[in-house]
Amino acid sequence: MSKVTNYISEAFEEFKSNVTWPTWEEVQKLTIVVAVFSVIFALATWGVDEIFTKTIEGFFNLLKG
């Protein structure tokens, strides 16, 4: 159990002394970038899904008809 406690205390010390934390302005800018790319990726995924849906529906309609 002392190894786990030692590991956790060393991890927190690492966070305090060796990690470079971004400024609040950087965090806000990067959050906006991630949100924008998430929306773009979601729209691209939706578009590809719609294309495949229409293609498969058309294919099965050809088989029926």
Buried (B, 14 or more C-beta within 10 A) or exposed (E): EEEEEEEEEEEEEEEEEEEEEEEEEEEEEEEEEEEEEEEEEEEEEEEEEEEEEEEEEEEEEEEEE
